[in-house]
Amino acid sequence: MNTSAPPLTPLDGVLLVDKPADHTSHDVVARIRKRFRIPKVGHGGTLDPSATGLLVILLGKATKISDRVMGHDKTYEGTLCLGIETDTQDAEGRIVSEAPPETVAAVTADALRAQMEARLGDQMQTPPMVSAIKVGGVPLYKLHHQGETVDRKPRFIHIYRFDLLDYTPPTARFRVECTKGTYIRTLVHDIGQSLGCGAHLASLRRLQSGPFTLDAATPLETLLALPDASALAPRVIPLPAALAMLP
């Protein structure tokens, strides 16, 4: 009796997608599954609906390596806005406080850099209420939508780099390299608190996840415009090659 595993197909592998805004990671998975009729599709780490950039999609037998793919460090570029705090710590939320314009104008680029540098290294971070972490089996974001706030356990994170790229008050562009599970919106929120003016995350784009980079990704709509799965296959990193890329 032949007990060997079925051979790999061209669609068993990793697909790098440039996710647009206003799509959940699950939306991207569902659209690719439906468009190309692939039974098993997953992802290697979520992006918030408002965030854009690299989303690692796992096809076929590659869905079995999701844990290995999710565990890697990430690189993001984003924009923060000083002076306004929201209940979600990003631009999608309800405004809960606003600082006077003169308070925001008094924040210097050096002060911002100092706050970013102060957050380098090992630390514990409390996840925001709007996150997919479950408490009592219920995702925090569902509790938030019900108007509830619950205690969350801080989680270990490490920030390798946190660079100020540009600053024109009240907005600043930055780049951050960090471990998995880091909430960039919370970093921004905490900086606003320390500066005494409040802040929220205005935009976020993921550039890298482990060995996978955004410059190798394809916009979602470009992928969905392909005629069939055979046209998708050349864009898929075969499973053996993807495994060889992982440490």
Sequence and secondary structure as in RCSB ss.txt:
>XXXX:A:sequence
MNTSAPPLTPLDGVLLVDKPADHTSHDVVARIRKRFRIPKVGHGGTLDPSATGLLVILLGKATKISDRVMGHDKT
YEGTLCLGIETDTQDAEGRIVSEAPPETVAAVTADALRAQMEARLGDQMQTPPMVSAIKVGGVPLYKLHHQGETV
DRKPRFIHIYRFDLLDYTPPTARFRVECTKGTYIRTLVHDIGQSLGCGAHLASLRRLQSGPFTLDAATPLETLLA
LPDASALAPRVIPLPAALAMLP
>XXXX:A:secstr
         TTSEEEEEEE TT  HHHHHHHHHHHHT S EEESS   TT EEEEEEEEGGGGGGHHHHHTS EE
EEEEEEETEEETTSBTTS EEEE  HHHHHT  HHHHHHHHHTT EEEEE   SSSS EETTEEHHHHHHTT   
    EEEEEEEEEEEEEETTEEEEEEEE TT  HHHHHHHHHHHHTS EEEEEEEEEEETTEEGGG EEHHHHHT
SSSHHHHGGGSEEHHHHHHH  
